[in-house]
Every structure is written in C-alpha cells, then in structure tokens.
Amino acid sequence: MTITNATVPSEESSVEPTKMPNSTDSKEQEMEADLQEASEIFNSLFSTRRPKDGWAGISSGLKSVGKGTIAGVASLIAQPIAGAQENGVKGFFGGLATGVASAVALPLTGVCVGAFQVGRGVVNSVEAMNASKAGMQWDHDKREWIFYYLNKDKEEVENMEAEINAKKAGGTTASGGAAKTDLNEKKVKDREFYDMLGVSTNASAGDIKKVYYKEARKCHPDKCPGDPEAAAKFQALGHAYQVLSNEQTRAAYDKNGKPETNSPDANLANEIDPLVFFAVMFGSHLVEPYVGELWIATTADTLMKDAMEHQQNIDFENMSEEEAAEMLAGKASNSAEMMLKQRKREVKCALNLREKITPYLEAKDDEDRNAFKESIQLEAEKIADTSFGATFLVTIGFALQVEGEEFLGFQNSAFGVSGHAARIKKQRKSMANNFKLFGAGINAATTGRKAMKEMETVQKAIEEKKREAIKSAGGATDKSSNDTESIILDEEQAKMAQEKFEETIPALLELAWAINIRDISRTLRNACKKLFTDAEVPMSTRVQRADAVRIIGTEFYKIGKMRGGEQYDIKKDMDDVKARAEVAVMTTMAKAQGQEVSTDDTEEMIKQAKTMRAEVEQMSKEGKTS
C-alpha cells in the first residue's frame, strides 16, 4: 500500500509513520457504489431474473424489449425538454442528441437482454420438465425448483401466526416465551390467557396444568429477584390458570372473553361478528371444510375491527413522524396478516381434503371406492338442500374437477395434452368469472347510485309536504295534529327507504356471489396444488389424491347442476334472500349478546321467516281485493 506524507523516523526515534487516507481505495469504493446503483437501475429497467422455462424466458424477453423501447421513447421526449429548461436552445439540442442516442441504445439493450433471457429460458426448459415431472415446485422468490411439504408448510404457518400473536398484547407467555398456536385449534373470543400459559386453545386440562407449573416456576418472584413486575406476572398467571382449569369458567371465557368494564352498547359492538352474518347469509357452514372462511366475510371482519380500533379521526398534520410511521407500519402489518390468513386458509383446506380422500386412498377394492363415491353424493345432496347450496356445489365442483384433471393430464397423457386441455378450460372459466365480477360491480354501483338519488328525491318531497302542512295550518297551535302528521310522513319515508334498499339487494348479492366464486376458485386452486405436490408422499399417491379430488369435483358439479346451481337467479328467490338476511342479522345480534344459536336453529328460523312473509303478502292481497 502506498503511504503519502509519512514521517520517516530516525534511529533514535520510534515514532510510527502517520498513514493518510488512500485515494485509490476511496475511488474504488465510489466506483463500486456507482456500479451497484447502475446495476439496480438496470435490473429495475430490464427483466433479468432467472426464468423458470422457455415460456418464462420468452415472457421475460418481451418485457425487456418493451421496457427498453418505452424508456427510449421517454428519454427522447424528456431529454430535450430538460436541456432547454437548463441551458436554453443550446441545452435543447444537447438534450436532443442525448435523447436520440438513448432512443437507439435502450431498445437495442432491451433486445439483447430479451434474447439472453429467451436463451436462458430454453436452457432451463429441460430442468423445468424434469423437475415438474418429479413433482417439484418453482419458488418465485428464490428462483429455483424445490420440493414442497404440506406438513412443513403447516408448521411454518403456525410459527408465523405465533410470531404475530407475540407482537400483540398478551402474545407472549408469562415467562416471556413465544405463544403457541395450532392450525386446527378452536376459535375463542379471547386467547390472552392461553397465550400467557403458552398453550393452544385445544389444550387438555392435563396439558394446561402441566404447562402452568412449568411457567409458574419460571416467573415466581423468588426466581426473578431483579424483576419488579414478577409478582404481578405470577398473579396474572395464576388467575389465567384458575379460569382455564375449570370447565365452566373456561367455557365462559372461550365464549365471552374477559369481562369488560365498558358500556353495554360498546360491549355489544365489540361482540358483533361479521363472520356469523355471512355464514348464515350464504349458508356456508356445510362447505367450510372445503373453502374455509370466505374472503368477503374475513375482510368485513377485519374492516370492522379496524373501525373499532380507529374510531377517532386520524390527524396526520398534528402527528409526529414517529407516530405516523408506527401507524403506517401497523397497516402494513395488517396486510401481511391478511396474506397469512389466506395462506393458512389454503393449507387448512388442503389438510381437510387430504383427510376427506383418505378412505379412497385406503380402498382395497371397487366396493370401497364406490362407497366413497356414494358418501360424496350424499354429502352433495345435503349441501344442495341449503340456500345457495347448489351454487356452492357448482363452483367447488368445477374447481376440484379441473384441478384434478389438470394434474392427472400432465402426469398420465402423452406430452401432457390432457393437462393443457384442462388448463385451457380453467382459464376460460376464470375469464368468464372475471367478466361477471366486472359486470356485477358496475351493476351494483349503478343500482346503488340510482337508489340514493331516488331516496334524495323522496326525502325532498316529504320535507316539502311537511312545510306545506305547517303553512296550511295557518300558524295554528294544534301541536298534536302536526305531530301526528309528521309521524305519518316519517313512517312513509322509512317505508320508502326500506323499499329502495330491498331493490338494491339483488345487485349487491350478485356482486357478493361473483366475489365468492373468484375467491373460492383461487383458494381451491392453491389448496389442490399443495395437496398434489406434497413431496412427503410418492408420486403414485399424489396421482391417487388427484383422482379422488376429481371424483369429488365431478359429483359436486353434477348434483349442483341438476339442482339449478348454474342458473341460480337471485331475483327469482327474493323471499328466501330477504328471510335469510333477516335471520342473519338476528343471529349475529343474538350471538353478540351471548346466546347460543345452532345451525339447525338458523335454518328453522329462516323457514319460519319465509312462511310469515308469505302469510303477510297473502293477507295484503286479500285486503286489496276485499
């Protein structure tokens, strides 16, 4: 290394030479930083990630060519303008020259990168074919082929969920350890006591007792002399154990959570569960093992909780940067939590399917396989008897059938012809569903806007009637007469509002169903992929799984179609829809107040509501004719 401005010591002196900063090293670091920045810009401008196969290489190449062309055109326009602003006419021509050079160089670079990506894709095609045939999966983050393990995915989801719970209040054990969770654990109103002990909500009384003594030893005040909060932690742990160790108090805690000191109205608002409303509204309890909790219900639940947590208006102007960053980080965390919920849902659906098809995989002869098929048919008939059941069957059936056909086609047919045919069928259905969703969204928005305008017109007309009534009274002081007329007008307004709202129900439900169909199809596609590519079992078992899932889909779709699931028209069955909506609201409120309402109870209430509606309409018709 070259030393500059160094003092050479004499024989008597032992002073070390003073080393000055090396200009060469500094320039090298600057060059490395510039190269790193240029590399990041280049990678963001052109698609340079490793392509999975030839098709991915072609897609990546076309993206690079397109991006290069667009960047060149943008540079040709922007450079002269920037030059003119900076240095007038001279700058304009200088910028024009730079823009022309960029307009030539950038598309040419895009073509070169595109050709390189296509070549990489072609080279990787052989590996892709072999890996796909072996049941491997392409990891989009790592850009490599991996073996997927369903049970491992389940454990990862549980660990990630435990980490999220650990970041929330009460998400750690009393001794500070990470809270535990279980993918199949039962739902409870509050899990703080479970997290404090570090047990699943499915834990037995023996497990709770065993873990309690272990945690108590860790956080006992005598064991933690330096922790001033040790006594409080120990006391809270004891209280949690007292509640969970008793069957009655544990059942009450699971159902209602910890007693709150808020007002009854606030407590009721906190207890309202949108998941209950949508489960009753769409009758999805029988198909939940296949589709999990519907996205529309989970989203409504999340939005409602966010609204409850952020009732006050957010004032960004008077908020510090730290507070704003913390709030935005919380929003991002919620987004990550939603993604984890969807992943958990897909894993759980895959596990449920795996359990469902076990009898088929263990079948010893055709009699056992026929028995499996008959059990699926009986289940489908039961689902079809519920509201929206036939539509559920058609949606679930098509998704399962086509996923099974696609996997079997790629494994069993020559060159995967049958697999490609099933994939094309699935893509066509997906496009049709997307068009329906788009149309339903426009229809719902148009219907809602129309209803709002009509309501405003009616409201203005009623207000005008009130003013005319006051004028016609000529300033009379007959207050009771005016109040009676005002009440009549208010009732008329309320009745009109109800009628307009009921007019929007078909459009809103049509949109909700379009969302549900897209959501169910996507969820089952990913769940089947997890089930069919599970490397914990040999390929022969995966093929059997796909065959069993295809049978379920075929039977579901056939029975759903026979029961009118493909031509379901909400407008033709408005009585059922209105009755179900009324019962869904009543059930949600009843459960929020701590009442037990079973699925059979809700179905019976729906039947009674439909009967009452029919009787009221009949009486109304008889009254008009008499």
C-alpha positions in Angstrom: 0.0 0.0 0.0 1.4 3.4 -0.9 2.0 5.8 2.1 1.9 9.5 1.5 3.1 12.3 3.7 4.7 9.9 6.1 7.4 11.0 8.5 10.5 8.7 8.4 11.8 8.1 11.9 15.4 8.4 12.8 17.4 5.7 14.5 16.8 7.4 17.9 13.1 7.9 17.2 10.5 5.1 17.5 7.6 7.2 16.2 5.3 5.2 13.9 4.6 6.7 10.4 1.3 8.5 10.1 -0.9 6.9 7.4 -3.1 9.2 5.3 -6.3 8.0 3.6 -5.6 6.1 0.4 -7.2 8.0 -2.5 -7.1 4.8 -4.6 -9.3 2.9 -2.1 -11.7 5.8 -1.9 -12.1 5.9 -5.7 -12.6 2.1 -5.7 -15.4 2.4 -3.1 -17.0 5.2 -5.1 -16.8 3.1 -8.3 -18.3 0.1 -6.5 -21.2 2.2 -5.2 -21.8 3.6 -8.7 -21.7 0.1 -10.2 -24.1 -1.1 -7.6 -26.5 1.8 -8.3 -26.2 1.2 -12.0 -26.9 -2.5 -11.5 -30.1 -1.7 -9.5 -31.3 0.7 -12.2 -30.5 -1.8 -14.9 -32.3 -4.7 -13.1 -35.4 -2.5 -12.4 -35.5 -1.4 -16.1 -35.0 -4.8 -17.6 -36.2 -8.3 -16.6 -33.0 -10.2 -15.6 -34.3 -12.7 -13.1 -33.7 -16.4 -13.8 -36.6 -17.7 -16.0 -38.3 -20.9 -15.0 -38.5 -22.3 -18.5 -38.8 -21.4 -22.2 -42.2 -19.7 -21.9 -41.0 -17.7 -18.9 -37.9 -16.8 -20.9 -40.0 -15.5 -23.8 -42.2 -13.5 -21.4 -39.2 -12.0 -19.7 -37.6 -11.2 -23.0 -40.7 -9.5 -24.4 -40.9 -7.5 -21.1 -37.3 -6.3 -21.5 -37.8 -5.3 -25.2 -41.0 -3.4 -24.3 -39.4 -1.7 -21.3 -36.4 -0.7 -23.3 -38.5 0.7 -26.1 -40.7 2.7 -23.7 -37.6 4.0 -21.8 -36.0 5.1 -25.1 -39.1 7.0 -26.3 -39.4 8.6 -22.9 -35.8 9.7 -23.0 -36.2 11.1 -26.5 -39.0 13.3 -25.2 -37.7 14.2 -21.8 -34.0 14.9 -22.5 -34.6 17.9 -24.9 -37.1 19.4 -22.5 -34.8 19.1 -19.6 -31.9 20.5 -21.6 -33.9 23.5 -22.7 -35.0 24.3 -19.2 -31.4 24.2 -18.0 -29.5 25.8 -20.9 -31.9 27.2 -23.4 -31.5 26.5 -27.1 -28.1 25.0 -26.7 -29.3 22.7 -24.0 -32.3 21.7 -26.2 -30.0 20.4 -29.0 -27.7 18.8 -26.5 -30.6 17.0 -24.8 -31.9 16.1 -28.3 -28.6 14.4 -29.1 -28.6 12.5 -25.8 -32.3 11.6 -26.3 -31.7 10.2 -29.8 -28.7 8.2 -28.5 -30.9 6.8 -25.7 -33.8 6.1 -28.1 -31.4 3.9 -30.0 -29.4 2.4 -27.2 -32.1 1.4 -24.8 -34.3 -0.6 -27.2 -31.2 -2.3 -28.5 -30.2 -3.2 -25.0 -33.7 -4.4 -24.4 -33.5 -6.7 -27.4 -30.1 -8.0 -26.3 -31.3 -8.7 -22.7 -34.5 -10.2 -24.1 -32.5 -12.6 -26.4 -30.4 -13.5 -23.4 -33.4 -14.3 -21.3 -35.0 -16.4 -24.0 -31.8 -18.3 -24.3 -31.7 -18.9 -20.5 -35.3 -20.0 -20.6 -34.7 -22.5 -23.3 -31.7 -23.9 -21.4 -33.8 -24.2 -18.3 -36.6 -25.9 -20.0 -35.1 -29.4 -19.7 -34.6 -28.8 -16.0 -38.1 -27.5 -15.7 -39.6 -30.5 -17.4 -37.7 -33.0 -15.2 -38.4 -31.0 -12.0 -42.1 -30.7 -12.8 -42.3 -34.4 -13.6 -40.7 -35.2 -10.3 -43.4 -33.1 -8.5 -41.1 -30.1 -7.6 -42.4 -26.6 -7.4 -40.9 -23.3 -8.6 -40.0 -20.9 -5.8 -40.7 -17.4 -7.2 -38.6 -15.7 -4.5 -35.5 -18.0 -4.6 -35.9 -18.6 -8.4 -35.2 -22.3 -8.1 -37.0 -25.7 -8.0 -37.8 -27.1 -4.6 -39.8 -29.9 -3.1 -42.9 -28.8 -1.3 -44.0 -30.4 2.0 -47.6 -29.8 3.2 -46.9 -30.6 6.9 -43.9 -28.3 6.9 -46.0 -25.6 5.4 -48.5 -26.1 8.2 -45.7 -25.7 10.8 -44.4 -22.6 9.1 -47.9 -21.0 9.1 -48.4 -21.9 12.8 -45.0 -20.4 13.7 -45.7 -17.2 11.7 -49.1 -16.9 13.4 -47.4 -17.4 16.8 -44.9 -14.6 15.9 -47.8 -12.2 15.0 -49.6 -13.1 18.3 -46.3 -12.5 20.2 -46.2 -8.9 18.8 -49.7 -8.2 20.0 -50.7 -7.6 23.6 -50.8 -10.8 25.5 -49.0 -12.6 22.7 -46.2 -14.0 25.0 -46.2 -16.4 27.9 -45.8 -15.1 31.5 -42.1 -16.0 31.4 -41.6 -14.1 28.1 -41.6 -17.1 25.7 -43.4 -17.1 22.4 -47.1 -18.0 22.4 -48.1 -21.2 20.7 -50.8 -21.8 18.1 -52.3 -24.7 16.2 -53.7 -24.5 12.7 -56.8 -26.6 13.7 -57.3 -25.1 17.1 -60.8 -24.0 18.1 -61.9 -20.4 17.8 -62.3 -18.4 21.0 -63.4 -14.9 21.8 -60.1 -14.0 23.5 -56.9 -16.0 23.7 -54.8 -13.9 26.1 -55.0 -16.5 28.9 -53.9 -19.3 26.5 -51.0 -17.2 25.3 -50.0 -16.4 28.8 -49.7 -20.1 29.6 -48.3 -20.8 26.1 -50.9 -23.4 25.1 -53.2 -24.0 22.2 -56.9 -23.4 22.6 -57.3 -27.1 22.1 -55.1 -28.0 25.1 -56.5 -30.5 27.5 -56.9 -29.9 31.3 -53.8 -32.0 31.9 -51.7 -30.1 29.4 -52.8 -26.8 30.9 -51.9 -28.0 34.4 -48.5 -29.3 33.3 -47.6 -26.0 31.5 -48.9 -23.9 34.4 -46.5 -25.4 36.9 -43.6 -25.0 34.4 -44.4 -21.4 33.8 -45.0 -20.7 37.5 -41.5 -21.9 38.3 -40.0 -19.6 35.7 -41.8 -16.4 36.7 -42.0 -16.9 40.5 -40.9 -13.8 42.4 -38.2 -15.8 44.2 -36.8 -16.9 40.9 -36.8 -13.3 39.5 -35.4 -11.1 42.2 -34.4 -8.4 39.7 -37.8 -8.1 38.0 -40.1 -5.7 39.8 -43.1 -7.0 37.8 -42.5 -10.6 38.7 -45.2 -10.6 41.4 -47.8 -9.2 39.1 -46.9 -11.6 36.3 -47.1 -14.5 38.7 -50.5 -13.4 40.0 -51.8 -12.9 36.4 -50.6 -16.4 35.5 -52.4 -17.9 38.5 -55.6 -16.1 37.5 -55.3 -17.4 33.9 -54.8 -20.9 35.2 -57.8 -20.7 37.6 -60.1 -19.7 34.6 -58.8 -22.3 32.2 -58.5 -25.2 34.7 -62.3 -25.1 35.4 -64.6 -26.4 32.7 -67.4 -23.9 33.4 -65.2 -20.8 33.6 -63.1 -21.9 30.6 -66.3 -22.3 28.5 -67.5 -18.8 29.6 -64.0 -17.3 28.7 -63.9 -19.1 25.4 -67.3 -17.7 24.5 -67.3 -14.2 26.0 -63.6 -13.4 26.7 -62.5 -11.4 29.7 -65.2 -9.3 31.5 -65.1 -5.7 30.3 -66.0 -2.5 32.1 -67.3 -0.7 29.0 -70.9 0.3 28.5 -73.3 -2.4 27.3 -73.6 -0.7 23.9 -69.8 -0.7 23.4 -69.5 -4.3 24.5 -72.3 -5.3 22.1 -70.5 -3.5 19.2 -67.3 -5.4 20.1 -69.1 -8.7 20.2 -70.7 -8.4 16.7 -69.1 -10.9 14.4 -69.5 -10.4 10.6 -68.3 -14.0 10.1 -71.6 -15.1 11.7 -73.7 -12.9 9.4 -72.1 -14.2 6.2 -72.1 -17.8 7.4 -75.9 -17.6 7.9 -76.5 -15.4 4.9 -74.8 -17.7 2.4 -75.3 -20.9 4.3 -71.6 -21.7 4.0 -71.3 -23.8 7.2 -71.5 -27.2 5.3 -68.9 -26.2 2.7 -66.5 -24.5 5.1 -64.2 -27.6 5.3 -63.7 -27.2 1.5 -63.5 -23.4 1.1 -62.6 -22.1 4.6 -63.9 -18.7 5.7 -65.0 -16.7 2.7 -62.8 -13.8 1.8 -65.7 -11.3 1.9 -66.5 -12.3 5.5 -62.9 -12.2 6.7 -62.4 -8.8 5.0 -65.6 -7.4 6.6 -64.4 -8.7 10.0 -61.0 -7.0 9.6 -62.5 -3.7 8.4 -65.0 -3.7 11.3 -62.2 -4.3 13.8 -60.1 -1.6 12.3 -63.0 0.8 12.5 -63.5 0.0 16.2 -59.8 0.5 16.9 -59.6 3.8 15.0 -62.9 5.5 15.9 -61.2 8.8 16.3 -60.2 10.7 13.2 -56.5 10.4 12.2 -54.8 13.8 12.1 -51.6 13.5 10.1 -50.9 17.2 10.3 -50.6 17.1 14.1 -49.0 13.7 14.2 -45.2 13.3 14.6 -43.2 11.4 12.1 -42.7 8.5 14.6 -46.4 8.2 15.2 -47.3 8.3 11.5 -44.6 5.7 10.7 -45.9 3.5 13.5 -49.5 3.7 12.3 -48.5 3.0 8.7 -46.3 0.1 9.8 -49.4 -1.2 11.6 -51.4 -1.0 8.4 -48.6 -2.9 6.5 -48.6 -5.5 9.3 -52.4 -5.9 8.8 -51.8 -6.5 5.1 -49.2 -9.2 5.9 -51.6 -10.7 8.5 -54.3 -10.9 5.8 -51.9 -12.7 3.5 -51.0 -15.1 6.3 -54.7 -15.7 6.9 -55.2 -16.6 3.3 -52.2 -18.9 3.3 -53.5 -20.6 6.5 -56.9 -21.0 4.9 -55.4 -22.7 1.8 -53.2 -25.0 4.0 -56.2 -25.9 6.1 -58.3 -26.7 3.0 -55.6 -28.9 1.7 -55.4 -30.7 5.0 -59.2 -31.2 5.0 -59.1 -32.5 1.5 -56.4 -34.9 2.5 -58.5 -36.2 5.3 -61.6 -36.4 3.2 -60.0 -38.6 0.5 -58.2 -40.9 2.9 -61.0 -43.6 2.5 -60.4 -43.6 -1.3 -56.6 -44.0 -0.9 -57.1 -46.8 1.6 -59.8 -48.6 -0.5 -59.0 -52.2 -1.1 -61.4 -52.9 -4.0 -64.1 -51.3 -6.2 -66.7 -51.8 -3.5 -64.8 -49.5 -1.2 -64.2 -46.9 -4.0 -67.9 -47.0 -4.8 -68.7 -46.5 -1.1 -66.5 -43.4 -1.2 -68.3 -42.1 -4.2 -71.7 -42.7 -2.7 -70.7 -40.8 0.5 -69.7 -37.8 -1.6 -73.1 -37.9 -3.4 -75.0 -38.0 -0.1 -72.9 -35.0 1.2 -73.6 -33.1 -2.0 -77.4 -33.7 -1.7 -77.3 -32.4 1.8 -75.4 -29.3 0.8 -77.8 -28.7 -2.1 -80.7 -28.6 0.3 -79.3 -25.4 1.9 -79.7 -21.9 0.5 -77.1 -21.2 -2.2 -76.0 -24.8 -1.8 -76.4 -25.7 -5.5 -74.3 -22.7 -6.5 -71.6 -23.7 -4.0 -71.6 -27.2 -5.4 -71.1 -26.0 -9.0 -68.3 -23.6 -8.0 -66.5 -26.0 -5.7 -67.1 -29.0 -8.1 -65.7 -27.3 -11.2 -62.6 -26.1 -9.3 -61.8 -29.5 -7.8 -62.7 -31.4 -11.0 -60.5 -29.2 -13.3 -57.6 -29.2 -10.8 -57.6 -33.0 -10.6 -57.9 -33.3 -14.4 -55.0 -30.9 -15.0 -52.6 -32.8 -12.7 -53.6 -36.2 -14.0 -53.4 -35.0 -17.5 -49.8 -33.8 -17.2 -48.8 -37.0 -15.4 -50.6 -39.6 -17.5 -51.2 -38.3 -21.0 -48.6 -38.0 -23.8 -46.8 -34.6 -23.8 -49.4 -33.5 -21.2 -52.1 -32.9 -23.8 -55.0 -33.6 -21.4 -53.3 -31.4 -18.8 -53.1 -28.5 -21.2 -56.7 -29.0 -22.2 -57.8 -28.9 -18.6 -55.7 -25.7 -18.0 -57.3 -24.0 -21.0 -60.8 -25.0 -19.7 -59.8 -23.5 -16.3 -58.5 -20.3 -17.9 -61.7 -19.8 -20.0 -63.8 -20.2 -16.8 -61.6 -17.8 -15.0 -62.0 -15.2 -17.7 -65.8 -15.7 -17.7 -65.9 -15.2 -13.9 -63.8 -12.1 -14.1 -66.2 -10.6 -16.7 -69.1 -11.5 -14.4 -67.4 -9.8 -11.5 -66.7 -6.7 -13.5 -70.3 -6.5 -14.7 -71.7 -7.2 -11.3 -69.6 -4.4 -9.9 -70.8 -1.9 -12.4 -74.4 -3.0 -11.9 -74.1 -2.7 -8.1 -72.6 0.7 -8.3 -75.3 1.9 -10.8 -78.1 0.5 -8.8 -76.8 1.9 -5.5 -76.4 5.4 -7.1 -79.9 5.3 -8.6 -81.4 4.2 -5.3 -79.6 7.1 -3.5 -80.9 9.7 -6.0 -84.4 8.4 -5.7 -84.2 8.5 -1.9 -83.0 12.1 -2.0 -85.9 13.0 -4.3 -88.4 11.3 -2.0 -86.9 12.9 1.1 -87.2 16.4 -0.5 -90.8 15.7 -1.5 -91.6 14.6 2.1 -89.9 17.7 3.5 -91.9 19.8 1.2 -95.1 18.2 2.4 -94.2 19.0 6.0 -93.6 22.6 5.1 -97.0 22.8 3.2 -98.7 21.2 6.2 -97.3 23.9 8.5 -98.4 26.7 6.1 -101.9 25.3 5.7 -102.3 25.2 9.5 -102.0 29.0 9.3 -99.9 29.2 12.4 -102.4 27.1 14.4 -101.2 25.8 17.7 -102.7 22.3 17.3 -99.4 20.6 18.1 -100.9 17.1 18.4 -102.3 17.2 14.9 -99.0 18.5 13.5 -97.0 15.8 15.4 -99.4 13.1 14.1 -98.9 14.2 10.5 -95.2 14.4 11.0 -95.1 10.9 12.3 -97.1 9.6 9.3 -94.7 11.4 6.9 -91.6 9.9 8.8 -93.1 6.4 8.6 -93.7 6.9 4.9 -90.1 8.0 4.5 -88.9 4.9 6.4 -91.0 2.6 4.3 -89.7 4.1 1.1 -86.1 3.8 2.4 -86.7 0.1 3.1 -88.2 -0.5 -0.3 -85.3 1.2 -2.1 -82.8 -0.8 0.0 -84.6 -4.1 -0.9 -84.4 -3.1 -4.6 -80.6 -2.9 -4.3 -80.3 -6.4 -2.6 -80.2 -8.4 -5.8 -77.4 -6.3 -7.3 -75.4 -6.4 -4.0 -75.8 -10.1 -3.7 -74.9 -10.7 -7.3 -71.6 -8.8 -6.7 -71.0 -10.7 -3.5 -71.5 -14.0 -5.3 -69.2 -13.0 -8.1 -66.5 -12.2 -5.5 -67.2 -15.5 -3.7 -66.8 -17.5 -6.9 -63.5 -15.9 -7.7 -62.3 -16.3 -4.1 -63.3 -20.0 -3.9 -61.7 -20.9 -7.3 -58.4 -19.2 -6.3 -58.4 -20.8 -2.9 -59.1 -24.3 -4.1 -56.6 -24.0 -6.9 -53.8 -23.3 -4.4 -55.1 -25.9 -1.9 -55.1 -28.6 -4.6 -51.6 -27.5 -5.7 -50.4 -28.0 -2.2 -52.1 -31.4 -1.9 -50.8 -32.7 -5.3 -47.2 -31.5 -5.0 -46.7 -32.7 -1.4 -43.3 -34.4 -1.5 -43.9 -36.3 1.7 -45.7 -39.0 -0.4 -44.6 -40.7 -3.6 -45.9 -39.6 -7.0 -48.2 -42.6 -7.2 -50.0 -41.4 -4.0 -50.2 -37.9 -5.4 -51.9 -39.2 -8.5 -54.4 -41.1 -6.3 -55.1 -37.9 -4.4 -55.8 -36.0 -7.7 -58.1 -38.8 -8.8 -60.0 -38.7 -5.6 -60.3 -34.9 -5.7 -61.5 -35.2 -9.3 -64.2 -37.6 -8.2 -65.4 -35.2 -5.5 -65.5 -32.4 -8.0 -67.3 -34.4 -10.6 -70.1 -35.5 -8.2 -70.4 -32.0 -6.6 -70.7 -30.3 -10.1 -73.2 -32.9 -11.4 -75.5 -32.7 -8.4 -75.2 -28.9 -8.2 -76.0 -28.5 -11.9 -79.0 -30.8 -11.5 -80.3 -28.6 -8.7 -80.0 -25.4 -10.7 -76.7 -24.2 -9.4 -75.6 -22.8 -12.8 -78.8 -20.9 -13.5 -79.4 -19.6 -10.0 -81.2 -16.2 -10.2 -81.3 -14.2 -7.0 -84.3 -12.1 -8.3 -86.5 -15.2 -8.6 -85.8 -16.2 -5.0 -86.0 -12.9 -3.2 -88.3 -14.2 -0.5 -85.6 -16.6 0.6 -82.9 -13.9 0.3 -84.9 -11.5 2.5 -85.8 -14.1 5.0 -82.1 -15.2 5.2 -80.9 -11.6 5.6 -83.3 -11.0 8.5 -82.3 -14.2 10.3 -78.6 -13.4 9.6 -79.0 -10.1 11.4 -81.0 -11.7 14.3 -78.4 -14.5 14.7 -75.5 -12.1 14.7 -77.1 -9.9 17.4 -78.2 -13.0 19.4 -74.6 -14.4 19.4 -73.2 -10.9 20.2 -75.5 -11.0 23.4 -74.1 -14.4 24.4 -77.0 -16.6 23.2 -76.4 -20.0 21.7 -77.8 -20.4 18.2 -77.1 -23.6 16.3 -77.1 -24.1 12.5 -80.3 -26.1 12.8 -81.9 -23.2 14.7 -81.0 -20.7 12.0 -82.4 -22.9 9.2 -85.6 -23.3 11.2 -85.8 -19.6 11.7 -85.4 -19.0 8.0 -88.2 -21.4 7.2 -90.5 -19.6 9.7 -89.5 -16.2 8.4 -90.4 -17.3 4.8 -93.7 -18.6 6.0 -94.5 -15.4 7.8 -93.6 -13.3 4.8 -95.8 -15.4 2.6 -98.7 -15.1 5.0 -98.3 -11.3 5.3 -98.3 -11.0 1.5 -101.3 -13.2 1.2 -103.2 -11.1 3.8 -102.2 -8.0 1.9 -103.5 -9.3 -1.4 -106.8 -10.4 0.3 -107.1 -6.9 1.9 -106.8 -5.2 -1.5 -109.3 -7.5 -3.2 -111.9 -7.1 -0.5 
